[in-house]
Amino acid sequence: MNLLNISGSPHVHSDESTKKIMWRVNLALVPALLVAIAYFGLNALLVSLIAVASCVLFQWLIEKFILKVPTTVGDGSAVITGLLLAFNVPSTVDMMWIVVIGALVAMGIGKMAFGGLGKNPFNPALVGRVFLLISFPVQMTTWPVVDGIFPMNFDVATGATPLGAFKEGSLPGVTLMDAFLGHMGGSLGEVSALAILLGACYLLWKKIITWHIPVSFIGTALIFSAILWLVNPEQYMDPLMTIFTGGIMLGACFMATDMVTSPMSKSGQLIFGFGCGLLTIIIRNWGAYPEGVSFAILLMNSVTPLINRWCKPARFAN
C-alpha cells in the first residue's frame, strides 16, 4: 500500500495555503498595474484583462478536457501568470490578439504540459513572453509613448524604450526620476520601479519571498553595469538607469522569485540571483536584444535542479 503522496514543489510546511500566497502576490502586483493604467490609459487595463481571462480560460479547459482533473483556477496562479504576461508586453492596440496566443503558450506549454502548478521548470509568463518576442518581434518592440497621466487616446504614438534608444546609439531622453516613477516607454510592468518596490516590500513583509534573489539579482546587475560604465561611460549606460529601465526590477522581485522555478536554499537563491543579474547585463550589452531579463531568468530556471543538488540544506541526521 502506498503511504506517501508526493506532490510538486515547493515542499515547505507552513500555515499558509497555496491559494492565500497566490492571491497575495496578485495583490502585490496591483501598484504596478495602477501605474500602467495611469500612464498608458485604458489600453493597459484591456491588455491585462485579456491576458488574465485567457490564462484562466486555457487552464480550465486543459484541466477539464485534457488532463481531466479537478480545476484549480481558483487558486489565483493563473491570474498571476496573466498579469505577468501582460506586464511583459506593450499596450498597443494590435497586441490584443497576440496576448491570447501568449497566454495559450504560457499555460499550455509553460505550465500545464508539465502537470500544472508546482511541476513547471520554467516561469510560464516568461515562456509566453519569449515566444511572442521571437514570433512577433515588430509588435513586441513597438512601444507606446507616455503622454501625461491617464491619457484617453487609444491611437498613441510609439517610440523606443530607453534601453532601445541607448542600444541604437542615442541618448534615452529619460531622467533617473522619470525611470524610477515610470514616466517612460516600455512594457506595462517594467515602467515604474517605485510601484514594483512597493509590491516587493509587501511580499517581504508577508514572508512570501526573501531578500536573497532580488538583492543578488539587482546587486549583481548594478555592480557589473557600474564596472562597464566606469570603463567607458559613453558606450555603456549609467548603472542606476540600467537598474530602473527595462525589466530588471520586475524580474528580480516577481519572476525570479517564483518559488517553483527558483532554488530552495538561501545559498542557492544567491547563486541564482547572481546568474540572472550577470546574464542580463551580458545580453543587454552584447546580445541582439536591448533587454535580457526574460532570457536570463529562463536560463537560470534550467539550472535550478543543479543548484538544488549543489546547495543541499543540512541534514537533520546522518
MARZASE-567167 format. One record per residue: residue in one letter; y, z, x of N, C-alpha, C, O in turn. Coordinates in steps of 0.02 Angstrom, whole numbers, padded with zeros to 5 digits, always signed. Layout:
# residues N
AYZXYZXYZXYZX...
This chain:
# residues 318
M-00059+00000+00043+00000+00000+00000+00062+00000+00044+00066+00038+00092N+00110-00043+00028+00172-00048+00067+00220+00008+00046+00245+00008-00010L+00232+00055+00092+00276+00111+00077+00347+00100+00100+00391+00141+00086L+00360+00045+00135+00426+00032+00163+00457-00029+00130+00424-00081+00124N+00519-00023+00110+00557-00079+00085+00612-00094+00135+00658-00055+00144I+00608-00151+00169+00656-00169+00221+00708-00216+00191+00691-00270+00167S+00770-00195+00191+00824-00235+00164+00866-00263+00221+00856-00246+00279G+00913-00306+00202+00957-00334+00252+01007-00284+00278+01018-00232+00247S+01038-00300+00336+01088-00256+00365+01150-00254+00320+01158-00299+00278P+01193-00204+00327+01191-00150+00377+01146-00093+00357+01143-00075+00298H+01109-00064+00405+01065-00009+00392+01101+00057+00408+01086+00089+00459V+01147+00076+00366+01186+00136+00377+01181+00181+00316+01191+00158+00260H+01164+00244+00327+01160+00291+00272+01229+00319+00257+01262+00346+00301S+01250+00313+00195+01317+00336+00177+01320+00347+00102+01280+00320+00064D+01368+00386+00081+01380+00396+00009+01414+00334-00021+01416+00327-00082E+01440+00291+00021+01473+00230-00003+01421+00180-00027+01367+00176+00002S+01437+00143-00078+01394+00089-00102+01422+00023-00078+01481+00017-00062T+01378-00028-00076+01400-00094-00057+01455-00119-00103+01504-00149-00080K+01447-00108-00166+01496-00130-00215+01564-00098-00202+01616-00132-00205K+01565-00033-00189+01628+00002-00177+01662-00024-00113+01723-00033-00112I+01622-00036-00061+01650-00061+00001+01680-00130-00009+01736-00143+00014M+01644-00174-00043+01668-00243-00052+01732-00245-00092+01777-00283-00075W+01737-00205-00144+01798-00207-00184+01857-00175-00148+01914-00192-00161R+01843-00129-00103+01897-00102-00062+01923-00154-00012+01983-00157+00002V+01878-00195+00014+01900-00249+00057+01943-00299+00018+01993-00323+00043N+01922-00313-00044+01963-00357-00085+02033-00328-00097+02083-00364-00096L+02035-00263-00108+02100-00230-00117+02142-00235-00054+02203-00244-00058A+02111-00230+00004+02147-00234+00067+02176-00304+00079+02223-00312+00117L+02147-00354+00046+02172-00423+00054+02231-00438+00008+02263-00491+00015V+02246-00394-00038+02299-00406-00087+02368-00414-00054+02405-00460-00074P+02388-00372-00005+02454-00383+00026+02463-00453+00054+02516-00484+00045A+02412-00479+00089+02417-00546+00117+02421-00599+00062+02456-00648+00069L+02385-00587+00007+02387-00634-00049+02457-00635-00081+02483-00688-00097L+02486-00576-00089+02553-00573-00119+02605-00607-00075+02649-00641-00100V+02600-00598-00009+02646-00632+00037+02637-00708+00033+02686-00745+00033A+02574-00731+00029+02561-00802+00024+02592-00831-00039+02621-00885-00038I+02586-00795-00095+02616-00818-00158+02692-00818-00152+02726-00863-00177A+02720-00767-00119+02792-00763-00111+02820-00821-00071+02873-00847-00087Y+02784-00843-00019+02810-00896+00024+02789-00966+00002+02828-01013+00010F+02729-00973-00027+02704-01039-00044+02704-01053-00119+02686-01108-00140G+02723-01004-00159+02728-01016-00230+02662-01014-00267+02613-00987-00242L+02661-01043-00327+02602-01039-00370+02543-01078-00342+02486-01065-00361N+02556-01125-00297+02500-01161-00266+02454-01113-00230+02393-01122-00232A+02482-01063-00197+02441-01015-00160+02396-00976-00208+02338-00965-00193L+02423-00957-00265+02383-00922-00316+02330-00968-00344+02273-00946-00354L+02347-01031-00356+02299-01078-00384+02241-01091-00336+02183-01091-00356V+02256-01102-00272+02204-01112-00222+02158-01051-00218+02097-01058-00213S+02187-00991-00219+02148-00930-00215+02102-00922-00275+02044-00904-00268L+02129-00935-00335+02088-00929-00396+02031-00979-00396+01974-00962-00415I+02045-01040-00375+01992-01091-00373+01938-01072-00322+01878-01080-00336A+01959-01047-00264+01910-01028-00213+01866-00970-00236+01806-00971-00227V+01897-00920-00265+01859-00861-00289+01812-00881-00346+01753-00863-00345A+01838-00917-00395+01796-00937-00452+01738-00981-00430+01683-00974-00455S+01751-01026-00382+01697-01070-00358+01644-01030-00321+01584-01043-00331C+01664-00983-00279+01615-00944-00241+01573-00901-00288+01512-00897-00280V+01605-00870-00338+01568-00829-00387+01519-00873-00427+01462-00854-00437L+01543-00931-00449+01500-00976-00489+01441-01001-00448+01384-01001-00473F+01452-01023-00387+01397-01050-00347+01346-00996-00330+01286-01010-00329Q+01369-00935-00316+01321-00882-00302+01279-00867-00364+01218-00858-00358W+01311-00865-00422+01275-00851-00484+01224-00907-00498+01167-00892-00517L+01243-00969-00490+01197-01025-00503+01138-01024-00455+01081-01034-00476I+01151-01010-00391+01097-01010-00342+01049-00952-00355+00988-00961-00351E+01077-00893-00370+01033-00836-00383+00992-00846-00447+00933-00828-00448K+01022-00874-00498+00988-00880-00563+00937-00937-00565+00882-00929-00591F+00955-00995-00537+00914-01054-00547+00874-01076-00486+00825-01112-00492I+00894-01054-00426+00857-01074-00366+00817-01016-00338+00756-01021-00330L+00851-00960-00323+00815-00902-00297+00779-00863-00351+00730-00828-00338K+00804-00869-00414+00776-00834-00472+00771-00758-00459+00719-00728-00467V+00828-00730-00439+00833-00659-00427+00890-00632-00470+00932-00670-00492P+00892-00566-00481+00948-00538-00519+01015-00554-00486+01021-00551-00425T+01064-00571-00526+01129-00590-00499+01165-00529-00468+01160-00474-00494T+01202-00541-00414+01238-00488-00380+01312-00505-00374+01346-00477-00331V+01337-00549-00417+01407-00569-00411+01455-00511-00425+01513-00513-00405G+01430-00459-00458+01473-00403-00473+01488-00358-00415+01531-00314-00419D+01454-00369-00358+01466-00325-00301+01531-00342-00263+01552-00304-00219G+01562-00398-00280+01627-00415-00250+01623-00454-00186+01675-00475-00161S+01563-00465-00159+01558-00501-00095+01578-00574-00102+01608-00602-00056A+01561-00605-00159+01580-00675-00170+01656-00681-00176+01685-00732-00156V+01688-00630-00204+01761-00631-00210+01793-00628-00141+01842-00662-00128I+01764-00587-00097+01790-00584-00028+01784-00652+00006+01831-00675+00038T+01726-00684-00001+01716-00749+00030+01767-00799+00002+01795-00839+00040G+01779-00797-00063+01827-00842-00094+01898-00831-00068+01933-00879-00053L+01918-00768-00064+01985-00753-00039+01993-00773+00034+02044-00803+00052L+01943-00757+00075+01948-00775+00146+01947-00851+00156+01981-00877+00200L+01908-00886+00115+01909-00959+00118+01978-00986+00100+02005-01030+00134A+02007-00959+00046+02074-00980+00026+02126-00964+00080+02172-01003+00092F+02117-00907+00113+02164-00887+00165+02160-00932+00227+02204-00930+00270N+02107-00973+00231+02098-01016+00289+02114-01089+00275+02097-01133+00316V+02145-01104+00219+02164-01173+00203+02239-01174+00185+02267-01123+00167P+02270-01233+00190+02340-01239+00168+02344-01240+00092+02294-01250+00058S+02405-01230+00066+02414-01226-00006+02439-01291-00036+02470-01290-00089T+02426-01348-00004+02448-01412-00031+02406-01431-00092+02350-01408-00100V+02435-01474-00134+02404-01490-00198+02336-01523-00190+02290-01509-00228D+02329-01567-00140+02266-01604-00132+02210-01562-00103+02156-01588-00089M+02222-01497-00093+02169-01453-00067+02124-01426-00123+02072-01398-00109M+02145-01435-00187+02110-01402-00241+02036-01422-00245+01993-01378-00249W+02022-01487-00245+01952-01508-00250+01914-01496-00185+01854-01486-00185I+01950-01498-00129+01918-01485-00064+01895-01413-00059+01844-01398-00029V+01934-01368-00089+01916-01297-00087+01849-01285-00122+01810-01243-00101V+01837-01322-00176+01773-01315-00212+01715-01335-00167+01663-01302-00167I+01724-01388-00129+01672-01409-00081+01662-01356-00028+01605-01340-00010G+01717-01328-00003+01712-01275+00047+01676-01214+00020+01637-01182+00056A+01688-01197-00044+01654-01141-00074+01579-01153-00081+01539-01108-00070L+01561-01215-00097+01490-01232-00103+01455-01225-00035+01400-01198-00031V+01487-01249+00018+01458-01243+00085+01455-01169+00106+01405-01147+00134A+01509-01133+00093+01511-01062+00113+01456-01022+00079+01422-00983+00112M+01447-01032+00014+01397-00993-00023+01327-01021-00015+01279-00984-00005G+01321-01087-00020+01255-01118-00018+01224-01119+00051+01164-01105+00058I+01263-01135+00102+01237-01140+00170+01251-01077+00211+01208-01052+00246G+01313-01052+00205+01332-00995+00246+01303-00928+00225+01296-00883+00265K+01285-00923+00160+01262-00857+00135+01194-00861+00101+01146-00830+00125M+01189-00897+00046+01130-00893+00004+01069-00927+00035+01012-00909+00019A+01080-00975+00080+01023-01007+00113+00983-00957+00155+00924-00969+00169F+01015-00903+00176+00981-00852+00216+00956-00793+00174+00926-00747+00200G+00968-00796+00108+00943-00744+00064+00995-00701+00033+00979-00656-00006G+01059-00713+00048+01113-00675+00016+01144-00623+00061+01134-00624+00122L+01181-00579+00031+01220-00528+00067+01175-00486+00112+01123-00461+00090G+01195-00478+00174+01158-00437+00222+01109-00476+00263+01080-00448+00310K+01098-00540+00248+01049-00580+00284+01081-00640+00320+01048-00672+00361N+01143-00654+00306+01176-00712+00336+01199-00696+00407+01231-00645+00418P+01182-00739+00456+01202-00726+00525+01274-00746+00540+01303-00723+00590F+01304-00788+00498+01372-00812+00510+01417-00793+00451+01394-00786+00394N+01481-00784+00467+01528-00769+00414+01533-00828+00366+01552-00882+00388P+01517-00820+00302+01514-00877+00256+01580-00913+00248+01582-00975+00246A+01635-00876+00244+01700-00908+00235+01717-00952+00295+01747-01005+00286L+01700-00931+00355+01714-00971+00414+01668-01032+00417+01689-01085+00442V+01607-01026+00392+01563-01084+00388+01595-01137+00344+01596-01196+00361G+01620-01116+00286+01654-01162+00241+01717-01191+00271+01731-01250+00264R+01755-01150+00306+01818-01172+00335+01806-01224+00391+01840-01275+00393V+01759-01211+00435+01745-01257+00489+01717-01323+00462+01734-01376+00488F+01675-01320+00411+01650-01381+00379+01708-01423+00352+01709-01483+00362L+01756-01391+00319+01813-01427+00292+01856-01455+00347+01882-01511+00342L+01866-01417+00401+01908-01440+00456+01878-01502+00489+01915-01548+00507I+01812-01504+00496+01780-01561+00527+01777-01620+00479+01784-01678+00500S+01766-01606+00415+01756-01660+00366+01822-01688+00340+01827-01748+00325F+01873-01646+00333+01937-01667+00305+01994-01644+00352+02035-01602+00333P+01997-01673+00412+02045-01648+00462+02118-01659+00441+02161-01618+00458V+02132-01713+00405+02202-01726+00385+02225-01675+00334+02278-01645+00342Q+02186-01666+00282+02205-01618+00230+02208-01547+00256+02250-01507+00235M+02163-01530+00303+02160-01462+00329+02213-01448+00381+02222-01391+00402T+02250-01499+00403+02303-01489+00451+02370-01514+00425+02416-01529+00464T+02376-01520+00359+02439-01536+00327+02467-01474+00296+02443-01451+00244W+02517-01446+00328+02541-01379+00310+02605-01381+00271+02651-01418+00289P+02611-01342+00217+02675-01338+00180+02727-01300+00221+02712-01254+00258V+02789-01321+00213+02845-01288+00247+02870-01232+00202+02882-01243+00142V+02878-01173+00230+02903-01116+00191+02976-01129+00174+03017-01142+00218D+02993-01124+00109+03061-01137+00085+03085-01078+00044+03090-01083-00018G+03100-01023+00078+03126-00965+00043+03071-00924+00010+03011-00935+00022I+03092-00877-00030+03045-00833-00065+03034-00859-00136+03081-00879-00170F+02972-00858-00157+02950-00880-00223+02975-00951-00239+03012-00960-00288P+02956-01001-00199+02976-01070-00215+02940-01093-00278+02882-01077-00289M+02976-01131-00319+02948-01153-00383+02924-01226-00380+02891-01250-00427N+02940-01262-00325+02919-01331-00322+02847-01337-00298+02825-01300-00254F+02810-01384-00327+02741-01395-00309+02734-01450-00256+02688-01448-00215D+02780-01498-00255+02778-01552-00206+02819-01531-00146+02874-01556-00135V+02791-01486-00106+02827-01458-00049+02823-01505+00010+02777-01545+00017A+02873-01498+00054+02872-01536+00116+02819-01507+00162+02799-01449+00155T+02796-01548+00209+02745-01524+00255+02770-01530+00326+02814-01570+00341G+02742-01489+00370+02762-01489+00440+02709-01456+00481+02658-01433+00455A+02721-01453+00546+02672-01424+00592+02678-01348+00593+02732-01320+00580T+02623-01314+00607+02624-01242+00618+02654-01229+00687+02659-01275+00728P+02675-01166+00701+02699-01151+00768+02649-01169+00823+02668-01195+00875L+02585-01156+00811+02534-01173+00860+02528-01249+00869+02522-01273+00925G+02531-01285+00813+02527-01357+00817+02586-01388+00853+02579-01434+00893A+02646-01361+00838+02706-01386+00871+02704-01374+00946+02721-01418+00985F+02682-01314+00966+02678-01298+01037+02625-01341+01072+02634-01361+01129K+02569-01354+01036+02516-01395+01064+02541-01466+01078+02519-01498+01126E+02587-01490+01036+02614-01557+01044+02671-01560+01094+02699-01614+01107G+02690-01503+01123+02740-01502+01175+02810-01487+01152+02858-01495+01190S+02819-01466+01088+02885-01449+01063+02888-01374+01048+02837-01341+01041L+02949-01349+01042+02957-01278+01027+02942-01266+00953+02960-01307+00911P+02910-01209+00937+02891-01197+00867+02950-01190+00819+02943-01206+00760G+03007-01167+00842+03064-01156+00798+03055-01096+00753+03086-01093+00700V+03014-01049+00773+03000-00988+00735+03012-00928+00780+02988-00926+00836T+03049-00879+00754+03062-00819+00793+03003-00772+00788+02960-00780+00745L+03002-00723+00831+02948-00673+00830+02948-00635+00764+02895-00619+00738M+03007-00619+00738+03011-00584+00674+02987-00628+00617+02953-00604+00572D+03003-00693+00620+02976-00739+00569+02899-00738+00569+02868-00735+00516A+02871-00740+00629+02798-00740+00635+02768-00674+00610+02715-00675+00578F+02801-00618+00624+02775-00553+00604+02777-00545+00528+02731-00517+00498L+02832-00570+00497+02840-00562+00425+02805-00618+00386+02788-00609+00327G+02794-00676+00418+02758-00730+00385+02801-00788+00364+02777-00831+00328H+02863-00791+00385+02908-00846+00365+02896-00906+00410+02938-00923+00452M+02840-00939+00401+02821-00997+00442+02766-01035+00407+02734-01010+00361G+02754-01096+00430+02700-01136+00401+02632-01111+00426+02627-01079+00478G+02581-01128+00387+02513-01108+00406+02469-01101+00346+02490-01114+00290S+02408-01082+00356+02363-01069+00300+02384-01004+00265+02425-00966+00292L+02356-00992+00207+02381-00939+00164+02378-00870+00196+02426-00831+00192G+02323-00854+00228+02313-00786+00251+02334-00772+00322+02329-00715+00345E+02359-00822+00357+02375-00811+00427+02449-00804+00440+02470-00795+00498V+02491-00808+00388+02562-00812+00400+02596-00744+00409+02647-00741+00444S+02571-00691+00381+02605-00626+00386+02562-00575+00422+02514-00549+00394A+02579-00562+00484+02543-00510+00522+02553-00442+00490+02508-00400+00491L+02613-00430+00463+02627-00365+00432+02581-00352+00373+02553-00297+00367A+02572-00401+00329+02529-00392+00271+02457-00380+00292+02422-00340+00262I+02435-00416+00342+02366-00408+00366+02356-00339+00396+02304-00307+00385L+02406-00315+00434+02401-00249+00464+02400-00194+00411+02365-00144+00419L+02437-00204+00357+02435-00155+00302+02365-00150+00273+02339-00095+00261G+02334-00207+00262+02265-00207+00236+02216-00177+00286+02170-00141+00266A+02226-00192+00350+02181-00165+00401+02187-00089+00406+02138-00054+00415C+02248-00063+00400+02259+00010+00402+02222+00043+00344+02195+00098+00351Y+02222+00011+00286+02186+00039+00228+02111+00041+00242+02078+00091+00227L+02084-00012+00272+02012-00013+00288+01995+00039+00340+01942+00070+00337L+02038+00049+00389+02027+00101+00440+02030+00170+00408+01990+00213+00425W+02077+00180+00363+02083+00244+00329+02021+00260+00288+01999+00317+00286K+01994+00210+00255+01934+00219+00214+01870+00216+00256+01815+00224+00229K+01877+00206+00322+01821+00203+00369+01772+00147+00351+01711+00154+00362I+01798+00093+00324+01757+00034+00311+01749-00006+00375+01696-00036+00386I+01800-00007+00416+01796-00038+00482+01816+00014+00534+01844+00066+00517T+01802+00000+00597+01825+00042+00652+01874+00002+00694+01882-00058+00684W+01906+00034+00741+01957+00002+00781+01929-00044+00835+01966-00084+00864H+01865-00039+00850+01837-00070+00909+01845-00146+00911+01869-00173+00961I+01826-00181+00858+01831-00254+00858+01904-00277+00854+01924-00319+00894P+01945-00252+00807+02014-00276+00805+02052-00264+00870+02088-00308+00893V+02045-00205+00899+02083-00189+00960+02058-00231+01019+02099-00257+01057S+01992-00237+01026+01967-00277+01083+01982-00351+01074+01997-00385+01122F+01979-00376+01013+01994-00446+00998+02068-00460+01014+02084-00504+01054I+02113-00422+00981+02185-00434+00990+02206-00418+01062+02246-00454+01091G+02179-00363+01090+02198-00344+01157+02177-00396+01209+02216-00411+01255T+02117-00423+01202+02094-00475+01249+02136-00538+01244+02157-00566+01294A+02150-00559+01182+02192-00618+01173+02262-00606+01201+02291-00651+01231L+02288-00546+01191+02355-00530+01216+02357-00531+01292+02403-00559+01322I+02307-00501+01324+02306-00497+01397+02299-00565+01429+02336-00582+01475F+02251-00605+01404+02240-00670+01435+02297-00719+01421+02314-00759+01464S+02327-00715+01362+02384-00758+01348+02444-00736+01389+02485-00778+01409A+02451-00671+01403+02505-00647+01445+02498-00671+01517+02547-00690+01549I+02436-00671+01542+02423-00697+01610+02443-00770+01615+02477-00790+01663L+02422-00810+01566+02440-00881+01567+02515-00891+01561+02543-00934+01596W+02546-00852+01518+02619-00859+01509+02657-00840+01572+02707-00872+01589L+02634-00788+01607+02667-00769+01669+02659-00822+01723+02703-00831+01765V+02602-00856+01723+02590-00909+01772+02636-00969+01758+02665-00997+01804N+02641-00988+01694+02682-01046+01676+02709-01037+01605+02677-01059+01557P+02768-01006+01598+02795-00993+01531+02815-01056+01493+02822-01053+01432E+02824-01112+01527+02841-01174+01493+02780-01208+01463+02785-01245+01414Q+02722-01196+01492+02661-01229+01468+02623-01186+01418+02589-01213+01374Y+02628-01120+01424+02589-01075+01381+02635-01033+01337+02691-01016+01357M+02611-01017+01278+02651-00982+01228+02660-00909+01245+02617-00878+01276D+02717-00881+01225+02731-00810+01232+02673-00770+01202+02649-00787+01148P+02649-00718+01236+02589-00681+01213+02597-00650+01143+02549-00650+01105L+02656-00624+01127+02665-00595+01061+02665-00649+01007+02637-00639+00953M+02696-00706+01022+02693-00761+00974+02621-00786+00966+02601-00806+00912T+02583-00784+01021+02513-00803+01018+02474-00759+00969+02432-00784+00932I+02489-00695+00969+02454-00648+00925+02475-00655+00853+02433-00652+00807F+02540-00664+00841+02566-00664+00774+02564-00731+00739+02577-00735+00679T+02548-00785+00774+02540-00850+00743+02467-00870+00741+02427-00847+00782G+02450-00912+00694+02380-00932+00687+02339-00877+00654+02366-00835+00617G+02274-00878+00666+02229-00835+00629+02203-00775+00667+02153-00745+00646I+02234-00756+00723+02208-00701+00762+02208-00636+00723+02158-00600+00722M+02263-00620+00690+02267-00557+00653+02217-00555+00595+02181-00506+00586L+02214-00609+00557+02167-00612+00501+02095-00610+00526+02054-00574+00498G+02081-00648+00578+02013-00650+00604+01991-00583+00633+01935-00561+00622A+02036-00551+00671+02018-00488+00703+02008-00432+00654+01966-00389+00664C+02047-00431+00600+02046-00375+00553+01998-00384+00495+01971-00335+00469F+01985-00446+00474+01947-00456+00412+01884-00499+00420+01839-00493+00379M+01880-00541+00471+01821-00584+00477+01776-00565+00535+01715-00564+00527A+01804-00548+00591+01763-00525+00647+01732-00457+00632+01680-00440+00660T+01763-00418+00588+01739-00350+00572+01685-00351+00517+01662-00297+00497D+01666-00408+00493+01612-00412+00443+01551-00374+00469+01523-00393+00521M+01530-00323+00434+01478-00279+00459+01409-00312+00461+01364-00288+00496V+01401-00367+00426+01337-00402+00426+01329-00445+00489+01275-00449+00518T+01384-00477+00510+01380-00526+00564+01408-00501+00630+01414-00540+00677S+01425-00438+00634+01451-00409+00697+01403-00356+00723+01361-00331+00685P+01407-00338+00786+01361-00290+00815+01365-00221+00782+01416-00203+00752M+01310-00183+00788+01306-00118+00755+01336-00062+00798+01367-00016+00772S+01327-00066+00864+01350-00012+00908+01423-00022+00926+01449-00077+00923K+01456+00033+00945+01527+00031+00964+01537-00011+01027+01583-00050+01032S+01493-00002+01077+01498-00041+01138+01487-00115+01123+01521-00158+01152G+01440-00130+01079+01428-00199+01060+01488-00230+01025+01503-00288+01035Q+01521-00190+00984+01581-00214+00950+01637-00229+00999+01675-00277+00989L+01644-00189+01050+01695-00203+01101+01680-00268+01137+01726-00307+01150I+01616-00280+01154+01597-00343+01186+01610-00401+01138+01635-00454+01159F+01593-00392+01076+01603-00444+01025+01677-00462+01019+01694-00521+01020G+01720-00412+01014+01791-00425+01009+01819-00458+01071+01862-00501+01067F+01795-00436+01129+01817-00467+01192+01799-00541+01193+01841-00583+01211G+01738-00558+01173+01717-00628+01172+01758-00669+01123+01777-00726+01138C+01772-00641+01064+01813-00676+01015+01883-00690+01042+01909-00746+01036G+01914-00640+01073+01981-00649+01100+01983-00700+01156+02028-00742+01158L+01935-00696+01202+01934-00742+01259+01922-00814+01236+01956-00860+01258L+01873-00824+01192+01858-00891+01168+01916-00920+01128+01929-00980+01132T+01951-00878+01091+02009-00902+01053+02062-00931+01099+02088-00985+01086I+02078-00895+01152+02130-00918+01199+02107-00980+01236+02146-01026+01247I+02043-00983+01254+02017-01043+01289+02021-01104+01244+02044-01157+01266I+02000-01098+01181+02001-01155+01135+02072-01175+01120+02087-01235+01117R+02117-01127+01110+02186-01143+01094+02220-01182+01150+02258-01229+01137N+02207-01164+01211+02243-01193+01267+02210-01255+01296+02244-01299+01322W+02144-01259+01292+02109-01316+01324+02063-01353+01277+02029-01401+01298G+02061-01333+01215+02019-01368+01166+02057-01422+01129+02117-01431+01141A+02023-01457+01085+02054-01511+01046+02097-01484+00989+02142-01519+00965Y+02083-01423+00966+02119-01395+00910+02171-01344+00934+02160-01310+00984P+02228-01339+00899+02278-01289+00918+02255-01218+00900+02282-01169+00927E+02206-01212+00856+02180-01147+00835+02108-01141+00856+02072-01191+00860G+02086-01080+00870+02017-01071+00893+01982-01010+00865+01926-00996+00885V+02014-00974+00818+01986-00911+00794+01919-00922+00758+01871-00887+00771S+01917-00971+00712+01856-00982+00673+01797-00999+00718+01743-00972+00710F+01808-01045+00766+01754-01064+00811+01733-01005+00854+01674-00995+00867A+01782-00965+00877+01766-00908+00920+01723-00857+00884+01674-00832+00912I+01741-00841+00822+01702-00791+00785+01632-00816+00770+01584-00779+00776L+01626-00879+00749+01560-00906+00735+01516-00908+00797+01456-00894+00793L+01545-00925+00854+01507-00924+00917+01483-00854+00933+01426-00844+00954M+01526-00805+00924+01506-00736+00937+01457-00710+00885+01414-00669+00901N+01463-00734+00823+01412-00717+00772+01342-00738+00796+01293-00702+00785S+01339-00795+00830+01274-00821+00852+01242-00778+00905+01180-00778+00912V+01282-00741+00944+01253-00699+00997+01251-00625+00976+01234-00582+01017T+01269-00610+00914+01266-00540+00891+01196-00510+00898+01191-00453+00919P+01142-00546+00882+01075-00516+00892+01062-00498+00966+01031-00446+00980L+01086-00539+01012+01077-00524+01083+01119-00463+01103+01096-00421+01141I+01179-00458+01076+01221-00399+01090+01188-00336+01063+01190-00283+01095N+01159-00341+01004+01125-00283+00975+01065-00261+01017+01051-00201+01022R+01029-00309+01046+00973-00291+01089+00996-00260+01154+00964-00215+01180W+01052-00284+01180+01078-00259+01244+01110-00190+01235+01104-00147+01279C+01144-00180+01180+01181-00118+01169+01146-00077+01116+01174-00062+01063K+01084-00059+01130+01046-00019+01082+01074+00053+01080+01090+00081+01133P+01079+00082+01021+01101+00152+01018+01048+00199+01047+00990+00181+01053A+01070+00257+01065+01025+00307+01094+00971+00327+01045+00985+00337+00986R+00910+00332+01069+00854+00352+01026+00854+00429+01016+00876+00466+01060F+00828+00450+00959+00825+00521+00946+00770+00554+00986+00775+00613+01003A+00719+00517+01002+00663+00546+01040+00627+00491+01077+00629+00433+01057N+00593+00509+01131+00555+00461+01170+00488+00447+01136+00448+00408+01162
